[in-house]
Amino acid sequence: MHGLEAKRYLRAHTKRLGKRTRRLYRATPAGRKALEAAKDKVRELFGELIEEE
């Protein structure tokens, strides 16, 4: 998660929940764009793997 935050794909903030402190993440616009690009690559690869000849 820290690596994705360093690449500015995620933004983090802390939130106190009772006695616990949680670190919550939200995708940035750049992160959402990178996710869509990765999904396209996975779909292409998966399609090549299951193609019937």
C-alpha distance matrix in Angstrom:
0.0 3.8 5.4 5.2 6.2 8.6 10.0 10.6 9.4 7.8 9.7 9.3 12.4 13.8 16.5 19.1 20.2 23.4 22.9 19.2 16.6 13.5 10.4 10.4 8.5 10.8 11.0 13.1 16.2 14.9 11.9 14.6 16.8 14.5 14.0 17.8 18.5 16.5 18.4 21.6 21.1 20.5 23.6 25.6 24.9 25.5 28.7 29.9 29.4 31.5 34.1 37.6 40.3
3.8 0.0 3.8 5.4 4.9 6.1 8.7 9.6 9.9 8.5 9.6 9.2 12.1 13.6 16.9 19.5 21.2 24.3 23.5 19.8 16.9 14.3 11.0 11.7 10.1 12.4 12.6 13.9 17.1 15.5 13.1 16.4 18.2 16.0 16.3 20.0 20.3 18.7 21.0 24.0 23.3 23.2 26.3 28.1 27.3 28.3 31.4 32.4 32.1 34.4 36.9 40.4 42.9
5.4 3.8 0.0 3.8 5.3 5.0 6.3 8.6 8.8 9.0 11.1 11.8 15.1 17.1 20.3 23.2 24.8 27.9 27.2 23.5 20.6 17.9 14.5 14.7 12.3 13.8 13.0 13.8 16.3 14.0 11.9 15.3 16.5 13.8 14.6 18.2 17.9 16.3 19.1 21.7 20.7 20.9 24.2 25.5 24.7 26.1 29.1 29.8 29.7 32.3 34.5 38.1 40.4
5.2 5.4 3.8 0.0 3.8 5.4 5.1 6.3 5.3 5.8 8.7 10.3 13.9 16.4 19.4 22.5 24.0 27.4 27.2 23.5 20.5 17.4 13.9 13.1 10.1 10.7 9.4 10.3 12.8 10.6 8.2 11.6 13.0 10.6 11.2 14.9 15.0 13.7 16.3 18.9 18.5 18.8 21.8 23.4 23.0 24.3 27.1 28.2 28.3 30.6 32.8 36.4 38.8
6.2 4.9 5.3 3.8 0.0 3.8 5.4 4.9 5.7 4.6 6.0 7.4 11.0 13.7 16.9 20.2 22.1 25.5 25.3 21.8 18.5 15.7 12.0 11.4 8.7 9.6 9.1 9.4 12.5 11.0 9.2 12.7 14.5 12.8 13.7 17.2 17.7 16.9 19.3 21.9 21.8 22.2 25.0 26.7 26.6 27.8 30.5 31.7 31.9 34.1 36.3 39.9 42.4
8.6 6.1 5.0 5.4 3.8 0.0 3.8 5.3 7.6 8.0 9.1 10.6 13.8 16.4 19.9 23.0 25.2 28.5 28.0 24.5 21.1 18.7 15.0 15.0 12.4 13.2 12.3 11.8 14.3 12.1 11.2 15.0 15.9 13.9 15.6 18.9 18.7 18.0 20.9 23.1 22.6 23.4 26.5 27.7 27.4 29.1 31.8 32.6 32.9 35.4 37.4 41.0 43.3
10.0 8.7 6.3 5.1 5.4 3.8 0.0 3.8 5.5 7.7 9.9 12.4 15.9 18.9 22.2 25.5 27.4 30.9 30.7 27.1 23.8 21.1 17.4 16.6 13.4 13.2 11.2 10.3 12.0 9.1 8.6 12.4 12.6 10.6 12.8 15.8 15.3 15.0 18.1 19.9 19.5 20.7 23.6 24.6 24.6 26.5 28.9 29.7 30.3 32.8 34.5 38.3 40.4
10.6 9.6 8.6 6.3 4.9 5.3 3.8 0.0 3.8 5.4 6.9 10.0 13.4 16.8 19.9 23.4 25.4 29.0 29.2 25.8 22.3 19.6 15.8 14.6 11.3 10.5 8.7 7.1 9.2 7.1 7.0 10.7 11.5 10.6 12.5 15.4 15.6 15.9 18.4 20.4 20.6 21.8 24.3 25.6 26.1 27.7 29.9 31.1 31.9 34.1 35.8 39.5 41.8
9.4 9.9 8.8 5.3 5.7 7.6 5.5 3.8 0.0 3.8 7.0 10.2 13.8 17.0 19.7 23.2 24.7 28.4 28.8 25.4 22.2 19.0 15.4 13.5 9.8 8.6 5.9 5.4 7.5 5.6 3.7 7.4 8.8 7.7 9.0 12.0 12.7 12.7 15.0 17.2 17.7 18.6 20.9 22.6 23.1 24.4 26.7 28.1 28.8 30.8 32.6 36.3 38.7
7.8 8.5 9.0 5.8 4.6 8.0 7.7 5.4 3.8 0.0 3.8 6.5 10.2 13.3 15.9 19.4 21.0 24.6 25.1 21.7 18.5 15.3 11.7 9.8 6.2 5.5 4.5 5.4 8.9 8.5 6.2 9.0 11.6 10.8 11.1 14.3 15.6 15.3 17.0 19.7 20.4 20.7 23.0 25.0 25.4 26.3 28.7 30.4 30.8 32.6 34.7 38.3 40.9
9.7 9.6 11.1 8.7 6.0 9.1 9.9 6.9 7.0 3.8 0.0 3.8 7.0 10.6 13.3 16.9 18.9 22.5 23.0 19.9 16.4 13.7 10.1 8.3 5.5 5.3 6.3 6.5 10.2 10.7 9.3 11.7 14.4 14.2 14.5 17.5 19.1 18.9 20.5 23.2 24.0 24.3 26.5 28.7 29.2 29.9 32.3 34.1 34.5 36.2 38.3 41.9 44.6
9.3 9.2 11.8 10.3 7.4 10.6 12.4 10.0 10.2 6.5 3.8 0.0 3.8 6.9 9.9 13.4 15.5 19.0 19.4 16.2 12.7 10.1 6.5 5.5 4.4 6.4 8.9 10.0 13.8 14.4 12.6 14.8 17.7 17.3 17.2 20.3 22.0 21.4 22.8 25.8 26.5 26.4 28.7 31.0 31.2 31.7 34.4 36.2 36.2 37.8 40.2 43.7 46.6
12.4 12.1 15.1 13.9 11.0 13.8 15.9 13.4 13.8 10.2 7.0 3.8 0.0 3.8 6.7 10.2 12.8 16.2 16.6 13.8 10.2 8.4 5.7 5.5 6.6 8.7 11.8 12.9 16.6 17.6 16.0 17.9 21.0 20.9 20.6 23.6 25.5 24.9 26.1 29.1 30.0 29.8 31.9 34.4 34.7 35.0 37.6 39.6 39.5 41.0 43.4 46.9 49.8
13.8 13.6 17.1 16.4 13.7 16.4 18.9 16.8 17.0 13.3 10.6 6.9 3.8 0.0 3.8 6.8 9.6 12.7 12.9 10.2 6.6 5.5 4.4 6.0 8.8 11.5 14.9 16.4 20.1 21.1 19.3 21.0 24.3 24.0 23.3 26.4 28.4 27.5 28.5 31.8 32.6 32.0 34.2 36.8 36.8 36.9 39.7 41.7 41.3 42.7 45.4 48.7 51.8
16.5 16.9 20.3 19.4 16.9 19.9 22.2 19.9 19.7 15.9 13.3 9.9 6.7 3.8 0.0 3.8 6.3 9.6 10.6 8.4 5.6 5.2 6.3 7.1 10.5 12.9 16.6 18.4 22.0 23.4 21.4 22.7 26.1 26.1 25.1 28.0 30.3 29.4 30.0 33.3 34.4 33.5 35.5 38.4 38.4 38.2 40.9 43.2 42.7 43.8 46.5 49.8 53.0
19.1 19.5 23.2 22.5 20.2 23.0 25.5 23.4 23.2 19.4 16.9 13.4 10.2 6.8 3.8 0.0 3.8 6.2 7.1 5.8 4.3 6.2 8.8 10.3 13.9 16.4 20.2 22.1 25.7 27.1 25.0 26.2 29.7 29.6 28.4 31.3 33.7 32.6 33.0 36.5 37.5 36.4 38.3 41.3 41.3 40.8 43.7 45.9 45.2 46.2 49.1 52.2 55.5
20.2 21.2 24.8 24.0 22.1 25.2 27.4 25.4 24.7 21.0 18.9 15.5 12.8 9.6 6.3 3.8 0.0 3.8 6.1 5.2 5.9 7.0 10.3 11.3 15.0 17.5 21.2 23.6 27.0 28.6 26.1 26.9 30.6 30.5 28.8 31.6 34.2 32.9 33.0 36.5 37.6 36.2 37.9 41.1 41.0 40.2 43.0 45.4 44.5 45.3 48.3 51.3 54.7
23.4 24.3 27.9 27.4 25.5 28.5 30.9 29.0 28.4 24.6 22.5 19.0 16.2 12.7 9.6 6.2 3.8 0.0 3.8 5.5 7.8 10.0 13.6 14.9 18.7 21.2 24.9 27.3 30.8 32.3 29.9 30.7 34.4 34.2 32.5 35.3 37.9 36.5 36.5 40.1 41.1 39.5 41.3 44.6 44.3 43.4 46.3 48.7 47.6 48.3 51.4 54.3 57.7
22.9 23.5 27.2 27.2 25.3 28.0 30.7 29.2 28.8 25.1 23.0 19.4 16.6 12.9 10.6 7.1 6.1 3.8 0.0 3.8 6.9 9.9 13.5 15.7 19.5 22.4 26.1 28.4 32.0 33.2 30.7 31.9 35.5 34.9 33.4 36.5 38.8 37.2 37.5 41.1 41.8 40.2 42.3 45.4 44.9 44.1 47.2 49.3 48.1 49.1 52.3 55.2 58.6
19.2 19.8 23.5 23.5 21.8 24.5 27.1 25.8 25.4 21.7 19.9 16.2 13.8 10.2 8.4 5.8 5.2 5.5 3.8 0.0 3.8 6.4 10.0 12.4 16.1 19.3 22.8 25.3 28.9 29.9 27.3 28.6 32.1 31.4 29.9 33.0 35.2 33.5 34.0 37.6 38.2 36.6 38.8 41.8 41.2 40.6 43.7 45.8 44.6 45.7 48.8 51.8 55.2
16.6 16.9 20.6 20.5 18.5 21.1 23.8 22.3 22.2 18.5 16.4 12.7 10.2 6.6 5.6 4.3 5.9 7.8 6.9 3.8 0.0 3.8 6.8 9.6 13.2 16.4 19.9 22.1 25.8 26.7 24.3 25.9 29.3 28.6 27.4 30.6 32.7 31.2 31.9 35.5 36.0 34.8 37.1 39.9 39.5 39.2 42.2 44.2 43.3 44.5 47.5 50.7 53.9
13.5 14.3 17.9 17.4 15.7 18.7 21.1 19.6 19.0 15.3 13.7 10.1 8.4 5.5 5.2 6.2 7.0 10.0 9.9 6.4 3.8 0.0 3.8 6.2 9.8 13.1 16.5 19.0 22.7 23.5 20.9 22.3 25.8 25.1 23.7 26.9 29.1 27.5 28.1 31.7 32.3 31.1 33.3 36.2 35.8 35.4 38.5 40.5 39.7 40.8 43.8 47.0 50.2
10.4 11.0 14.5 13.9 12.0 15.0 17.4 15.8 15.4 11.7 10.1 6.5 5.7 4.4 6.3 8.8 10.3 13.6 13.5 10.0 6.8 3.8 0.0 3.8 6.7 10.3 13.4 15.7 19.5 20.1 17.5 19.3 22.6 21.8 20.8 24.1 26.0 24.7 25.6 29.0 29.6 28.6 31.0 33.7 33.4 33.4 36.3 38.2 37.6 39.0 41.9 45.2 48.3
10.4 11.7 14.7 13.1 11.4 15.0 16.6 14.6 13.5 9.8 8.3 5.5 5.5 6.0 7.1 10.3 11.3 14.9 15.7 12.4 9.6 6.2 3.8 0.0 3.8 6.9 10.4 13.0 16.6 17.6 15.0 16.3 19.8 19.4 18.2 21.2 23.5 22.4 23.0 26.4 27.3 26.5 28.5 31.4 31.4 31.3 34.0 36.1 35.7 36.9 39.6 43.0 46.1
8.5 10.1 12.3 10.1 8.7 12.4 13.4 11.3 9.8 6.2 5.5 4.4 6.6 8.8 10.5 13.9 15.0 18.7 19.5 16.1 13.2 9.8 6.7 3.8 0.0 3.8 6.8 9.5 13.1 13.9 11.2 12.7 16.1 15.7 14.6 17.7 19.9 19.0 19.8 23.0 24.0 23.4 25.5 28.2 28.4 28.5 31.1 33.2 33.1 34.4 36.9 40.3 43.3
10.8 12.4 13.8 10.7 9.6 13.2 13.2 10.5 8.6 5.5 5.3 6.4 8.7 11.5 12.9 16.4 17.5 21.2 22.4 19.3 16.4 13.1 10.3 6.9 3.8 0.0 3.8 6.5 9.8 11.3 9.0 9.8 13.3 13.7 12.7 15.3 17.8 17.5 18.1 21.1 22.5 22.3 24.0 26.6 27.3 27.5 29.8 32.0 32.3 33.4 35.7 39.1 42.1
11.0 12.6 13.0 9.4 9.1 12.3 11.2 8.7 5.9 4.5 6.3 8.9 11.8 14.9 16.6 20.2 21.2 24.9 26.1 22.8 19.9 16.5 13.4 10.4 6.8 3.8 0.0 3.8 6.7 7.8 5.3 6.1 9.5 10.0 9.3 11.9 14.2 14.2 15.0 17.8 19.2 19.4 21.1 23.5 24.4 24.9 27.0 29.1 29.7 31.0 32.9 36.5 39.3
13.1 13.9 13.8 10.3 9.4 11.8 10.3 7.1 5.4 5.4 6.5 10.0 12.9 16.4 18.4 22.1 23.6 27.3 28.4 25.3 22.1 19.0 15.7 13.0 9.5 6.5 3.8 0.0 3.8 5.3 4.9 6.2 8.6 9.7 10.4 12.4 14.2 15.1 16.4 18.5 20.0 20.9 22.4 24.4 25.6 26.5 28.4 30.3 31.3 32.7 34.4 38.0 40.6
16.2 17.1 16.3 12.8 12.5 14.3 12.0 9.2 7.5 8.9 10.2 13.8 16.6 20.1 22.0 25.7 27.0 30.8 32.0 28.9 25.8 22.7 19.5 16.6 13.1 9.8 6.7 3.8 0.0 3.8 5.4 5.1 6.2 8.6 9.8 10.7 12.5 14.3 15.4 16.8 18.7 20.0 21.2 22.9 24.6 25.7 27.0 29.0 30.4 31.8 33.0 36.6 39.1
14.9 15.5 14.0 10.6 11.0 12.1 9.1 7.1 5.6 8.5 10.7 14.4 17.6 21.1 23.4 27.1 28.6 32.3 33.2 29.9 26.7 23.5 20.1 17.6 13.9 11.3 7.8 5.3 3.8 0.0 3.8 5.5 5.1 6.2 8.6 10.0 10.6 12.3 14.2 15.5 16.7 18.4 20.0 21.3 22.7 24.2 25.8 27.4 28.8 30.5 31.7 35.4 37.7
11.9 13.1 11.9 8.2 9.2 11.2 8.6 7.0 3.7 6.2 9.3 12.6 16.0 19.3 21.4 25.0 26.1 29.9 30.7 27.3 24.3 20.9 17.5 15.0 11.2 9.0 5.3 4.9 5.4 3.8 0.0 3.8 5.4 5.1 6.1 8.7 9.8 10.4 12.2 14.3 15.3 16.3 18.2 20.0 21.0 22.2 24.1 25.8 26.8 28.5 30.1 33.8 36.2
14.6 16.4 15.3 11.6 12.7 15.0 12.4 10.7 7.4 9.0 11.7 14.8 17.9 21.0 22.7 26.2 26.9 30.7 31.9 28.6 25.9 22.3 19.3 16.3 12.7 9.8 6.1 6.2 5.1 5.5 3.8 0.0 3.8 5.5 5.0 6.3 8.7 9.8 10.5 12.4 14.4 15.2 16.4 18.5 20.0 20.8 22.3 24.5 25.6 26.9 28.4 32.0 34.5
16.8 18.2 16.5 13.0 14.5 15.9 12.6 11.5 8.8 11.6 14.4 17.7 21.0 24.3 26.1 29.7 30.6 34.4 35.5 32.1 29.3 25.8 22.6 19.8 16.1 13.3 9.5 8.6 6.2 5.1 5.4 3.8 0.0 3.8 5.4 5.2 6.3 8.7 9.9 10.8 12.7 14.4 15.5 16.8 18.7 20.0 21.2 23.0 24.6 26.1 27.1 30.8 33.1
14.5 16.0 13.8 10.6 12.8 13.9 10.6 10.6 7.7 10.8 14.2 17.3 20.9 24.0 26.1 29.6 30.5 34.2 34.9 31.4 28.6 25.1 21.8 19.4 15.7 13.7 10.0 9.7 8.6 6.2 5.1 5.5 3.8 0.0 3.8 5.5 5.1 6.2 8.6 9.9 10.7 12.4 14.3 15.5 16.6 18.2 19.9 21.3 22.7 24.5 25.8 29.6 31.8
14.0 16.3 14.6 11.2 13.7 15.6 12.8 12.5 9.0 11.1 14.5 17.2 20.6 23.3 25.1 28.4 28.8 32.5 33.4 29.9 27.4 23.7 20.8 18.2 14.6 12.7 9.3 10.4 9.8 8.6 6.1 5.0 5.4 3.8 0.0 3.8 5.4 5.1 6.1 8.6 9.9 10.5 12.2 14.2 15.3 16.2 18.1 20.0 20.9 22.4 24.1 27.7 30.3
17.8 20.0 18.2 14.9 17.2 18.9 15.8 15.4 12.0 14.3 17.5 20.3 23.6 26.4 28.0 31.3 31.6 35.3 36.5 33.0 30.6 26.9 24.1 21.2 17.7 15.3 11.9 12.4 10.7 10.0 8.7 6.3 5.2 5.5 3.8 0.0 3.8 5.4 5.0 6.2 8.7 9.9 10.5 12.4 14.3 15.1 16.3 18.5 19.9 21.1 22.3 25.9 28.4
18.5 20.3 17.9 15.0 17.7 18.7 15.3 15.6 12.7 15.6 19.1 22.0 25.5 28.4 30.3 33.7 34.2 37.9 38.8 35.2 32.7 29.1 26.0 23.5 19.9 17.8 14.2 14.2 12.5 10.6 9.8 8.7 6.3 5.1 5.4 3.8 0.0 3.8 5.4 5.2 6.4 8.8 10.0 10.7 12.5 14.3 15.4 16.9 18.6 20.3 21.2 25.0 27.1
16.5 18.7 16.3 13.7 16.9 18.0 15.0 15.9 12.7 15.3 18.9 21.4 24.9 27.5 29.4 32.6 32.9 36.5 37.2 33.5 31.2 27.5 24.7 22.4 19.0 17.5 14.2 15.1 14.3 12.3 10.4 9.8 8.7 6.2 5.1 5.4 3.8 0.0 3.8 5.4 5.1 6.2 8.6 9.9 10.6 12.1 14.1 15.5 16.5 18.5 20.0 23.7 26.0
18.4 21.0 19.1 16.3 19.3 20.9 18.1 18.4 15.0 17.0 20.5 22.8 26.1 28.5 30.0 33.0 33.0 36.5 37.5 34.0 31.9 28.1 25.6 23.0 19.8 18.1 15.0 16.4 15.4 14.2 12.2 10.5 9.9 8.6 6.1 5.0 5.4 3.8 0.0 3.8 5.4 5.1 6.1 8.6 9.8 10.3 12.0 14.2 15.2 16.4 18.0 21.6 24.3
21.6 24.0 21.7 18.9 21.9 23.1 19.9 20.4 17.2 19.7 23.2 25.8 29.1 31.8 33.3 36.5 36.5 40.1 41.1 37.6 35.5 31.7 29.0 26.4 23.0 21.1 17.8 18.5 16.8 15.5 14.3 12.4 10.8 9.9 8.6 6.2 5.2 5.4 3.8 0.0 3.8 5.5 5.1 6.2 8.6 9.9 10.5 12.4 14.3 15.6 16.4 20.0 22.3
21.1 23.3 20.7 18.5 21.8 22.6 19.5 20.6 17.7 20.4 24.0 26.5 30.0 32.6 34.4 37.5 37.6 41.1 41.8 38.2 36.0 32.3 29.6 27.3 24.0 22.5 19.2 20.0 18.7 16.7 15.3 14.4 12.7 10.7 9.9 8.7 6.4 5.1 5.4 3.8 0.0 3.8 5.5 5.1 6.2 8.5 9.8 10.7 12.4 14.5 15.4 19.2 21.2
20.5 23.2 20.9 18.8 22.2 23.4 20.7 21.8 18.6 20.7 24.3 26.4 29.8 32.0 33.5 36.4 36.2 39.5 40.2 36.6 34.8 31.1 28.6 26.5 23.4 22.3 19.4 20.9 20.0 18.4 16.3 15.2 14.4 12.4 10.5 9.9 8.8 6.2 5.1 5.5 3.8 0.0 3.8 5.4 5.1 5.9 8.3 9.8 10.4 12.3 14.1 17.8 20.3
23.6 26.3 24.2 21.8 25.0 26.5 23.6 24.3 20.9 23.0 26.5 28.7 31.9 34.2 35.5 38.3 37.9 41.3 42.3 38.8 37.1 33.3 31.0 28.5 25.5 24.0 21.1 22.4 21.2 20.0 18.2 16.4 15.5 14.3 12.2 10.5 10.0 8.6 6.1 5.1 5.5 3.8 0.0 3.8 5.5 5.1 5.9 8.6 9.8 10.7 11.9 15.6 18.2
25.6 28.1 25.5 23.4 26.7 27.7 24.6 25.6 22.6 25.0 28.7 31.0 34.4 36.8 38.4 41.3 41.1 44.6 45.4 41.8 39.9 36.2 33.7 31.4 28.2 26.6 23.5 24.4 22.9 21.3 20.0 18.5 16.8 15.5 14.2 12.4 10.7 9.9 8.6 6.2 5.1 5.4 3.8 0.0 3.8 5.5 5.1 6.3 8.7 10.2 10.6 14.3 16.3
24.9 27.3 24.7 23.0 26.6 27.4 24.6 26.1 23.1 25.4 29.2 31.2 34.7 36.8 38.4 41.3 41.0 44.3 44.9 41.2 39.5 35.8 33.4 31.4 28.4 27.3 24.4 25.6 24.6 22.7 21.0 20.0 18.7 16.6 15.3 14.3 12.5 10.6 9.8 8.6 6.2 5.1 5.5 3.8 0.0 3.8 5.4 5.1 6.3 8.9 10.1 13.8 15.8
25.5 28.3 26.1 24.3 27.8 29.1 26.5 27.7 24.4 26.3 29.9 31.7 35.0 36.9 38.2 40.8 40.2 43.4 44.1 40.6 39.2 35.4 33.4 31.3 28.5 27.5 24.9 26.5 25.7 24.2 22.2 20.8 20.0 18.2 16.2 15.1 14.3 12.1 10.3 9.9 8.5 5.9 5.1 5.5 3.8 0.0 3.8 5.4 5.0 6.4 8.6 12.1 14.9
28.7 31.4 29.1 27.1 30.5 31.8 28.9 29.9 26.7 28.7 32.3 34.4 37.6 39.7 40.9 43.7 43.0 46.3 47.2 43.7 42.2 38.5 36.3 34.0 31.1 29.8 27.0 28.4 27.0 25.8 24.1 22.3 21.2 19.9 18.1 16.3 15.4 14.1 12.0 10.5 9.8 8.3 5.9 5.1 5.4 3.8 0.0 3.8 5.4 5.4 6.0 9.7 12.3
29.9 32.4 29.8 28.2 31.7 32.6 29.7 31.1 28.1 30.4 34.1 36.2 39.6 41.7 43.2 45.9 45.4 48.7 49.3 45.8 44.2 40.5 38.2 36.1 33.2 32.0 29.1 30.3 29.0 27.4 25.8 24.5 23.0 21.3 20.0 18.5 16.9 15.5 14.2 12.4 10.7 9.8 8.6 6.3 5.1 5.4 3.8 0.0 3.8 5.6 5.4 8.9 10.7
29.4 32.1 29.7 28.3 31.9 32.9 30.3 31.9 28.8 30.8 34.5 36.2 39.5 41.3 42.7 45.2 44.5 47.6 48.1 44.6 43.3 39.7 37.6 35.7 33.1 32.3 29.7 31.3 30.4 28.8 26.8 25.6 24.6 22.7 20.9 19.9 18.6 16.5 15.2 14.3 12.4 10.4 9.8 8.7 6.3 5.0 5.4 3.8 0.0 3.8 5.8 8.7 11.1
31.5 34.4 32.3 30.6 34.1 35.4 32.8 34.1 30.8 32.6 36.2 37.8 41.0 42.7 43.8 46.2 45.3 48.3 49.1 45.7 44.5 40.8 39.0 36.9 34.4 33.4 31.0 32.7 31.8 30.5 28.5 26.9 26.1 24.5 22.4 21.1 20.3 18.5 16.4 15.6 14.5 12.3 10.7 10.2 8.9 6.4 5.4 5.6 3.8 0.0 3.8 6.3 9.5
34.1 36.9 34.5 32.8 36.3 37.4 34.5 35.8 32.6 34.7 38.3 40.2 43.4 45.4 46.5 49.1 48.3 51.4 52.3 48.8 47.5 43.8 41.9 39.6 36.9 35.7 32.9 34.4 33.0 31.7 30.1 28.4 27.1 25.8 24.1 22.3 21.2 20.0 18.0 16.4 15.4 14.1 11.9 10.6 10.1 8.6 6.0 5.4 5.8 3.8 0.0 3.7 6.5
37.6 40.4 38.1 36.4 39.9 41.0 38.3 39.5 36.3 38.3 41.9 43.7 46.9 48.7 49.8 52.2 51.3 54.3 55.2 51.8 50.7 47.0 45.2 43.0 40.3 39.1 36.5 38.0 36.6 35.4 33.8 32.0 30.8 29.6 27.7 25.9 25.0 23.7 21.6 20.0 19.2 17.8 15.6 14.3 13.8 12.1 9.7 8.9 8.7 6.3 3.7 0.0 3.8
40.3 42.9 40.4 38.8 42.4 43.3 40.4 41.8 38.7 40.9 44.6 46.6 49.8 51.8 53.0 55.5 54.7 57.7 58.6 55.2 53.9 50.2 48.3 46.1 43.3 42.1 39.3 40.6 39.1 37.7 36.2 34.5 33.1 31.8 30.3 28.4 27.1 26.0 24.3 22.3 21.2 20.3 18.2 16.3 15.8 14.9 12.3 10.7 11.1 9.5 6.5 3.8 0.0
